[in-house]
Amino acid sequence: MKLGDGEFLLPERRARIDEVIANRTRSLVVVMEAVCDPQNVNAVLRTAEAFGIQELHVIEGPMKPFDRNKKISQNADKWLDVVRWKDAGDCLRALKARGFLVYATHLGEGSRDLAELSFAQPVALVFGNEHRGVSREAVALADACYAIPMRGFSQSFNVSVAAAISLARAVDRRLVERGRHGDLPPAEAEALRLRFYANSVKQRVRVAKAERSAERRAQRSR
Amino acid sequence: MKLGDGEFLLPERRARIDEVIANRTRSLVVVMEAVCDPQNVNAVLRTAEAFGIQELHVIEGPMKPFDRNKKISQNADKWLDVVRWKDAGDCLRALKARGFLVYATHLGEGSRDLAELSFAQPVALVFGNEHRGVSREAVALADACYAIPMRGFSQSFNVSVAAAISLARAVDRRLVERGRHGDLPPAEAEALRLRFYANSVKQRVRVAKAERSAERRAQRSR
């Protein structure tokens, strides 16, 4: 049984997957540096997925290694590429070597307004720890630091809110500056399509099994 | 002791309050209809405050009356005007009578993209229940229904994320279409200034008391 060929899926599900693939990108990526609260990590993953982001980088904090939180990886890894790092420098240098501009959310001297940033090139958006923000190393390696204008007494946005506002802006700008947002090269799109087909088939098999056993239980109790 | 005159506050605190007041608005308001999770309500209040929104309307759901959640009102009511309603129709008709256009987040026939909406006039943004969305009554009363484009498998944004993306967009458009975001009339600004001064003085008195009693405890334990 070849799971990747999609013949076990309903045409609607295949069409949905194809639509998602067409909107997927790896030229805008999200980096979470030492974000501690698993709820926040999950919220950022969910929001990024909804914006068509395929690739996220998670840099472990000193407090709580990301790997130990099973719930996160189980929900997200199937549909996203989550890359884990132990060191912020290694992660950001690798992204820069691949041609990404690194924009770190950080309010300091020389910080710019989110609205001023260009998204014509591939961009990695870096979000820092809930309390300490991004590290000095990340600030030093960033091509730009930016902040979302705050107009009230609150000193900061929740990290998932900051990610949502940044990604919404980034997608808008990409449509203007690059003409499109989803931009996987054909070979990558095809590989991802087969993976998503396979994931969906496995999901259907699981659901069908669960339904059958629920039915059997119901019959027995009659 | 007149708390409202601000003479008990440090000049920096007074300047901060004045800056917040200059960025405050009541011509963009947020309506939450039957949002159940107090964490979500709090997150929306915090985000709205950060965007300079002064007035929020909370319509009680059938499940959990908003009033009973003390934590929410204690944190937010001091710096925001949170108006509670039992009926969505009453709330939205009152806002329309005051000249607000009502935009409800709802994906249906005739729904528009957030990016298409005009914010030249006063606008009330309506966010619905986490599971059921906005009510039929709210959809019927809305001047427009809108959705935030979803590009992945996720079917919806978390309500606080949807509010953040909508408010960021609304503020951007207001700056373009109205020339400014903060726009309290002088008399309203002055009334709010006195209230914020008074809140801040009370806060200082509380902090000072807490510090003194902590000091006494520390001295006793020496």
Boltz contact constraints between the chains, C-beta under 6 A:
constraints:
  - contact:
      token1: [A, 20]
      token2: [B, 152]
      max_distance: 6.0
  - contact:
      token1: [A, 20]
      token2: [B, 153]
      max_distance: 6.0
  - contact:
      token1: [A, 23]
      token2: [B, 151]
      max_distance: 6.0
  - contact:
      token1: [A, 46]
      token2: [B, 154]
      max_distance: 6.0
  - contact:
      token1: [A, 47]
      token2: [B, 161]
      max_distance: 6.0
  - contact:
      token1: [A, 49]
      token2: [B, 152]
      max_distance: 6.0
  - contact:
      token1: [A, 49]
      token2: [B, 154]
      max_distance: 6.0
  - contact:
      token1: [A, 50]
      token2: [B, 150]
      max_distance: 6.0
  - contact:
      token1: [A, 50]
      token2: [B, 152]
      max_distance: 6.0
  - contact:
      token1: [A, 50]
      token2: [B, 154]
      max_distance: 6.0
  - contact:
      token1: [A, 51]
      token2: [B, 151]
      max_distance: 6.0
  - contact:
      token1: [A, 52]
      token2: [B, 151]
      max_distance: 6.0
  - contact:
      token1: [A, 52]
      token2: [B, 152]
      max_distance: 6.0
  - contact:
      token1: [A, 79]
      token2: [B, 153]
      max_distance: 6.0
  - contact:
      token1: [A, 150]
      token2: [B, 50]
      max_distance: 6.0
  - contact:
      token1: [A, 151]
      token2: [B, 23]
      max_distance: 6.0
  - contact:
      token1: [A, 151]
      token2: [B, 51]
      max_distance: 6.0
  - contact:
      token1: [A, 151]
      token2: [B, 52]
      max_distance: 6.0
  - contact:
      token1: [A, 152]
      token2: [B, 20]
      max_distance: 6.0
  - contact:
      token1: [A, 152]
      token2: [B, 49]
      max_distance: 6.0
  - contact:
      token1: [A, 152]
      token2: [B, 50]
      max_distance: 6.0
  - contact:
      token1: [A, 152]
      token2: [B, 52]
      max_distance: 6.0
  - contact:
      token1: [A, 153]
      token2: [B, 20]
      max_distance: 6.0
  - contact:
      token1: [A, 153]
      token2: [B, 79]
      max_distance: 6.0
  - contact:
      token1: [A, 154]
      token2: [B, 46]
      max_distance: 6.0
  - contact:
      token1: [A, 154]
      token2: [B, 49]
      max_distance: 6.0
  - contact:
      token1: [A, 154]
      token2: [B, 50]
      max_distance: 6.0
  - contact:
      token1: [A, 161]
      token2: [B, 47]
      max_distance: 6.0
  - contact:
      token1: [A, 161]
      token2: [B, 164]
      max_distance: 6.0
  - contact:
      token1: [A, 164]
      token2: [B, 161]
      max_distance: 6.0
  - contact:
      token1: [A, 164]
      token2: [B, 164]
      max_distance: 6.0
  - contact:
      token1: [A, 164]
      token2: [B, 165]
      max_distance: 6.0
  - contact:
      token1: [A, 165]
      token2: [B, 164]
      max_distance: 6.0
  - contact:
      token1: [A, 165]
      token2: [B, 168]
      max_distance: 6.0
  - contact:
      token1: [A, 168]
      token2: [B, 165]
      max_distance: 6.0
